[in-house]
Amino acid sequence: VKQQVLLELRRAQNIAIMLSKFRCSLRCIREGILELDSEVLSLDDLASLSQYVPTDEEAVLLKAFDGQPSGLGIAERFFLEVLSVPRYAERLKVFELVH
């Protein structure tokens, strides 16, 4: 099954590599961020996630996507998950400080 890539290919590949180090689902990562759960996300995890915050252009592109998320690559699905986190980048910074 061919997955649709909306992000720049190299960035999508780097995000996929970063995500392969996580031992939980994309939803679990999102929930860990929302709940500031240090049992789900380590400081190293937070540092990795902080490197890959959706740009404004990527957010617009992904929000405009009207197909099935299952047809997207892992990087796009990850960004769709974290775009539902209010103030995602700021939350990561706070989470790192209180961790």
QUIWO-V632248 format. One record per backbone hydrogen bond with DSSP energy under -0.5 kcal/mol. CO is the residue of the C=O (numbers start at 1). NH is the residue of the N-H. Records with the same first field share a line. If there is no record, write none. Layout:
CO=NH + NH
This chain:
4=6 + 73
8=12
9=13
10=14
11=15
12=16
13=17
14=18
15=19
16=20
18=21
19=22
25=29
26=30
27=31
28=32
29=33
30=34
31=35
32=37
33=36
36=38
37=40 + 41
42=46
43=47
44=48
45=49
46=50
47=51
48=51
49=52
55=59
56=60
57=61
58=62
59=63
60=64
61=65
62=65
68=71
69=72
71=4
73=77
74=78
75=79
76=80
77=81
78=82
79=83
81=84
82=85
84=86
85=88
87=91
88=92
89=93
90=94
91=95
92=96
93=97
94=98
95=99
